[in-house]
Amino acid sequence: MIPSLFMFELKQLLRRLFVLAMVSFLLGLAAVWLYTPDMLSKLRLWSEEVPFFTRLLGYAGSANLPVHMMGVLYGFLLPAMFVANAQTLALRLVARPIGDGRIAQRLAAPHRRGPIILTLFWLVVLEALIISLAVFLGQVAGVFIFLGGQADFLALLRMSMGLMLSSLPAGGVMVWVAAASPGRISAMRMGGLVVGLFLGLLLPSRLAGWPRWLGSLTPFSLFKGQELIADTSKLLLSALGLPIALILAGFGAWAFSRRDL
């Protein structure tokens, strides 16, 4: 990693990171609010009226707070947020500088191409971590505001970190796509295709029968939310997302080192 480049880009991202942290905090807060008795009754009614749709989104009831979070946050909303944000950040950090020539200025410094791409990849990881922690803090605040401070906070933290770690391969893919694409538009199209593919496979994987296997084609197969509620060891499976993401970003660095600017 190139520390000077990392800090420079981080300063440029502070406003974006602040907005994402606030949005994520409010999402966590709102998810706990939906666990209050009045909102739970409305959720149950809604899930009874459109069971197929709620099943696609991963909602399987609210037996307890972590199970409730699995449905309203970790089923679809946060996976979509992680993948979409990874795409937009990879476009901003990699594809656009290649297109407008800023990356050529960085290459004028005594840095190899590969470390530049890998440094930018760690910013994608940092953004995912900030989103995850902000969601958890929003949940903690919601528990104290709406539920009197009683909850399994460690289970909520494990779930938040587990989903973040399992989403990192999507960030590695997006960095790879941005570094290898001939231009910003092609990187945007290919990244959008990857977003659609991941989410398109994730949704039907909640159905019974053979569609369940579709989930194994997405990085979110590493996230075992129901088991993470009680079993800390399942976090190790989610942690595999980081080395997988590094390998994918490494392919992006290799592709970038071989291309003409």
N, C-alpha and C positions, 0 to 999 in steps of 0.2 A: 504494500500500500504506500501511496505517496502522501504523507501527512499534510504538506502545504496545499496540495490540490484538494484533499478531503476537506480541510478547514475552509478554503476559499468557496467551494461549492456549498458547504453547509451554511455559510453566512448568507448565500443567495437564496437558500431554501427556508430560512427561518420563518418567513410569513406563511408560506405553504404549510410548514410543519405545525405552526401554531393553530391555523384554521383546522387542519385535520385532527389535531389533538382535541380541540374544542368540540368538533362534530362527533368524534369518537366518544368523548366523555358524555355528551348528551345522549348518544345512542345507548350507552350502558345505563345511564340514569333512567331513560324512557323504558328500557327493557324491564327493569325492576318495578317501575310504576305499573306496567302491564300485569304484574304479579299480585297487585292489590285485589281484594275480593270482588269489587265491582267490575274491574277490567277483566278478571279471570272468567267471570260469568259470560261476558261478551265474547271473549276468545273461544270459550267452549261452544257457544251458540254458533259462532262463525265457522268453527271447525266442523260442526255437525252439518251445517248447510252446504259447505263446499269441501268435503273430506278429501277428494282427489287433489285439489289444489293445495290444501294445507299439507298433505303428505309429500307432494313434490317439493315444497319449501322446507321439509324436514321437521315440521311441527308434529310432535307425538304426545301432546298433553303437557300438563304442569304438575306432575306428582310432587315435585319439590323444586326449589329455585334453580339448581343446576340443570335439571331436566328441562325446565321452562326456558332457560337460556339457550339450550341446545336448539330449541325450536324457533324462538323469535330472533336470535342473533347469529348463532353458529351454523344454522341450517343453510342459509342462503345469503343473508344480508352482508355479513362480514367476509365470507369467501369472495363474493362479488366485489366488495370494496378493496380487498387485498389485491386481487388480480387486476382490477381496473387502475388502481393507483400505481401498481408496478409498471403497467404499460405507459401511463402518462409520464411517470418520472424517468423511465428509460428513454422515452422520446425527448424529454427536456435535457437530460444529461448527456446523451450519446448521439441520437439521430440528428437533432437540430444543430449541435456544434459541428458535426461532420458536414452538414449541408451548407452552413453559413461561413465555414472556414475557421471557426474558433478553435477547432481541434488541431488545426495546423500550427497555431500559435503555441499550443501546449507541447507539440512535438518538437518545436524549436528549442525547448528546454532539454537538458540532458536526461530525458526519461524515455524508457522504451514504451512501445505501444501497449503491450500486454498489461503492465502495471497500471496504466491510465484507466483501462476498462475495468480492471478489478477494483480499483479505488472507487470508481463510480458505482460499481455493484454494491459496495459496502454502504453507500448512502441509501440504496434501495432497502437494504436490510435494516438500517437505522429507522427509516420511515415506518416500516412494518412493526418494529419494536415499539415505537412511540404510539402508533395506533392501538396496539395490543394493551399497553400499559394504561393508556387513557380510557379505553373501554373498561378495564378492570377497576380503575379509580372511580369511574362513573357508577359502576355497580356497587362499589363500597359506599359511595355517597347515597345511592338510592336505598340501600339496605338500612342505613341510619335514618334517612328521612321518612321512608314509607313502611319499614318493617321493624322498627324498634332496635335495630342493630344486631339482630339474630340471623346468622347465616354461616354456611361453611365457606369461609373466605379462601381457604387453601384450595378447595375444589374449583372455585371460580377462577383463581389464579392459574391453576394447572390447565384448565380449559382454554383460557385466553392465550397462554403461552404455547400450548399445544397447537392451536389453530394457526398462530403466527408462524411457528416453525414449519408446519406442514405446507404453508403457502409460499415459502421461500423459493422452491423450484420454479414457481411461476415467475418470480422476479429474475431468476437466472435465465429463463427462456426469453424474457422480454429484453434483457441486456444483450443476449446473443442475437436476437432478431434485429435490434437497433444497430448493433455493431456490424452485422453482416449485410444489411439491406443497402441497395444502391442509393437510396434517397429517403427523405423524411416521409414522403407520401407512401412509398412502398413499405416502410417500417410501420407506419400507422395502420395500413391495411392488413399486413401480416400479423401485427400485434392484436388487432381487433378480431382476426380470425382465431387466434389462440384463446383470447378471452371467451369468444362465443363457443369454442370447442370445449374448454374446461367446464364452463357453466352448463352447456348443453348436455354434457355427459353426467354432470353432478346431479341435476334435477331428476332424471328418470331412475337414477341409481337408488332412490328411496322407495321405489315400487317393489312389489313382491315378484319373485321369479328371476328369470335370467337378466332383467335390466340391472339388478344389483351389481353385476360384474362390471358394468360400465364405470362405476366409481373407481375401480382399480386403475383406470386409464388417466386419472387425474392425481395431482399431488395430494389432494385432500384425503386420499385413501390412507395416508399416514396418521390421520387424526381420528382417534378412537374416543370420541367424546363421552359416550355412556360409560366406558371403562375408566376413563380418566377421573371421573367423579370420585371413585374410591381407590383407584390403583395408580400410585405415583409412577410405577415402573413403565407404564404405557407412554409416559412423556419421552422415554428414550426412543420409541418408534417415531414420534413426531420430530425428534431432534435429528433424525436422518435427513430431514429436509435441508439442513444447512450444508452438509457435504455434497448432496446432490446438486443443490443450487450453485455451489462453488465450481463443480465440474461443468455445469451448463454455462456459467459465466466464463469459465476458462475456454470453452469452445468459442464463445464470442470474442475473447481476447485473441485467440489464435486466428479467427477469421479476419479480425481487424488488422492484425499484423501482416496479413498477406494481401490486403486490398490496396488499390491506388486511391489517393485522395484527390 
